[in-house]
Amino acid sequence: MRSRIFTLALCCALTACSSAPTREDAQLFATARVVTDFESYDLHRVGLLPLLGEDLRAAQADPVQAGFLNEFSRTTPFEVVTLDLEDIEEIPGSDPYRRGWYDPKTIITLAKRYQLDAVFIGTLADVQFFSPQRIAVQLDLVACETGAAIWSGALHLDAADADVRDSLLIWAADNTSEHRGAEPSDLALLSPRRFARFAAWQLAQLL
């Protein structure tokens, strides 16, 4: 009798453990296009340029930039180096916030200066930092060797969507379980940096 009770308790415990959702259970909303010879590129050190956005102030972009750097550093197989506006402004002819794009000479100069194999170039098409948060981003991974985009990802997240909220909370809860003492998972619904990290994690799954 005691053996049967123990077996039943063990089965219940295993069932409870197996039912706990992990990040792998979070729905993916990102899409990506990858060149056929992507694996042939030897990527060790990748730069992350400031994310561009129409009428986007630096103070608004900072939480998104920090979130992307944090998550890409943790979930991609290469070293990620963040570059700020000062790094770019030192390069003659570079004015991305006015032009809306980066001159190829900028990429080449940055690659030589910081020993980069590739550069992340992103555009924020839509950002809302108050609840419900939104973010729409297009991100290209440009190989310094060829100057061509070898990977392009796109993502639109709107926390007003129930599926997005559910996936965000699953991701945040699993992330919290890895770091004891972290804030409650529902803080991700309010924190721009955590929302940006969730967006970066989504894109990183397709790299």
Secondary structure, DSSP 8 states (H G I E B T S, - for coil): -HHHHHHHHHHHHHHHHHHS--GGGS----EEEE-TTGGGS--SEEEE---EETT--HHHHHHHHHHHHHHHHHHSSSEEEE--HHHHHTSTT--HHHHSS--HHHHHHHHHHHT-SEEEEEEEEEEE-SSS-EEEEEEEEEETTTSSEEEEEEEEEETTSHHHHHHHHHHHHHHHHHSTT---GGGGGT-HHHHHHHHHHHHHTT-
